[in-house]
Amino acid sequence: MLLLPAVITHAEVPHVLSLFKQTLEQAAAGKPGEVVMLTVDGSALQQFDSSALAVLLECQRMARARGRAFSVQSLPTKLTELAGLYGVDGLLQSG
């Protein structure tokens, strides 16, 4: 599981994506053919802009490209509303 930091703005994007990539690599070390659910937890997220949505969508893309299931949980209401405003709320599977 990747716990999102308290702040995700444009400046934090490379760091958060790097953490997710490490999480993916650890999951890839599992048994071949094993389906692993990679979950992103947004419960700590307090300050964000639309970059947070870009991070979530890229994390989802990276997980699926490696054959891993992906889910998000505990996203702040404002981020969920922002996803709806941009029309990407249906792309983020909540767990």
C-alpha positions as CSV (number, residue, x, y, z in Angstrom):
1,M,0.0,0.0,0.0
2,L,1.1,3.5,-0.8
3,L,0.1,6.1,1.7
4,L,-0.1,9.5,0.0
5,P,1.8,12.3,1.8
6,A,-0.1,15.3,3.3
7,V,0.8,17.5,0.4
8,I,0.7,16.7,-3.4
9,T,1.2,19.7,-5.6
10,H,3.2,19.9,-8.8
11,A,6.5,20.0,-6.9
12,E,5.9,16.7,-5.1
13,V,4.8,14.6,-8.2
14,P,8.3,13.1,-9.0
15,H,8.8,12.0,-5.4
16,V,5.3,10.4,-5.1
17,L,5.6,8.6,-8.4
18,S,9.1,7.3,-7.4
19,L,7.6,5.9,-4.2
20,F,4.8,4.1,-6.1
21,K,7.3,2.7,-8.6
22,Q,9.3,1.2,-5.7
23,T,6.0,-0.3,-4.3
24,L,5.3,-1.8,-7.7
25,E,8.8,-3.3,-7.9
26,Q,8.4,-4.9,-4.5
27,A,5.0,-6.3,-5.6
28,A,6.6,-7.7,-8.8
29,A,8.9,-9.7,-6.6
30,G,5.9,-11.8,-5.6
31,K,5.0,-15.1,-7.2
32,P,4.7,-15.1,-11.0
33,G,1.1,-14.9,-12.1
34,E,0.0,-13.8,-8.7
35,V,-2.6,-11.0,-8.8
36,V,-1.5,-8.3,-6.4
37,M,-3.9,-5.4,-5.4
38,L,-1.9,-2.2,-5.2
39,T,-3.8,0.3,-3.0
40,V,-3.2,4.0,-2.7
41,D,-4.5,5.5,0.6
42,G,-5.3,9.2,0.6
43,S,-6.3,9.5,4.2
44,A,-3.3,11.7,5.1
45,L,-3.7,14.0,2.1
46,Q,-4.6,17.6,3.2
47,Q,-3.2,20.0,0.6
48,F,-3.3,19.2,-3.1
49,D,-4.1,20.5,-6.6
50,S,-5.0,18.8,-9.8
51,S,-1.5,17.2,-9.8
52,A,-2.8,14.7,-7.2
53,L,-5.2,13.5,-9.8
54,A,-2.4,13.1,-12.3
55,V,-0.4,11.1,-9.8
56,L,-3.3,8.8,-9.1
57,L,-4.0,8.2,-12.8
58,E,-0.3,7.6,-13.5
59,C,-0.1,5.2,-10.6
60,Q,-3.1,3.3,-12.0
61,R,-1.5,3.2,-15.4
62,M,1.8,1.9,-14.1
63,A,0.0,-0.8,-12.0
64,R,-2.1,-2.0,-14.9
65,A,0.8,-2.1,-17.3
66,R,2.5,-4.5,-14.9
67,G,-0.7,-6.6,-14.6
68,R,-1.5,-5.5,-11.1
69,A,-4.9,-4.6,-9.8
70,F,-5.2,-1.0,-8.5
71,S,-7.5,0.8,-6.0
72,V,-7.7,4.0,-4.1
73,Q,-9.2,4.5,-0.7
74,S,-9.9,7.3,1.7
75,L,-9.6,10.2,-0.7
76,P,-10.5,13.6,0.6
77,T,-14.0,14.7,-0.5
78,K,-12.6,17.8,-2.2
79,L,-10.3,15.6,-4.4
80,T,-13.2,13.3,-5.3
81,E,-15.2,16.4,-6.3
82,L,-12.2,17.6,-8.3
83,A,-12.0,14.3,-10.1
84,G,-15.7,14.6,-10.9
85,L,-15.2,18.2,-12.2
86,Y,-12.4,16.9,-14.6
87,G,-14.5,13.9,-15.6
88,V,-12.0,11.3,-14.3
89,D,-13.9,10.1,-11.3
90,G,-15.0,7.0,-13.1
91,L,-11.4,6.1,-13.8
92,L,-10.4,6.0,-10.2
93,Q,-11.6,2.7,-8.6
94,S,-12.4,3.2,-4.9
95,G,-11.6,0.4,-2.6
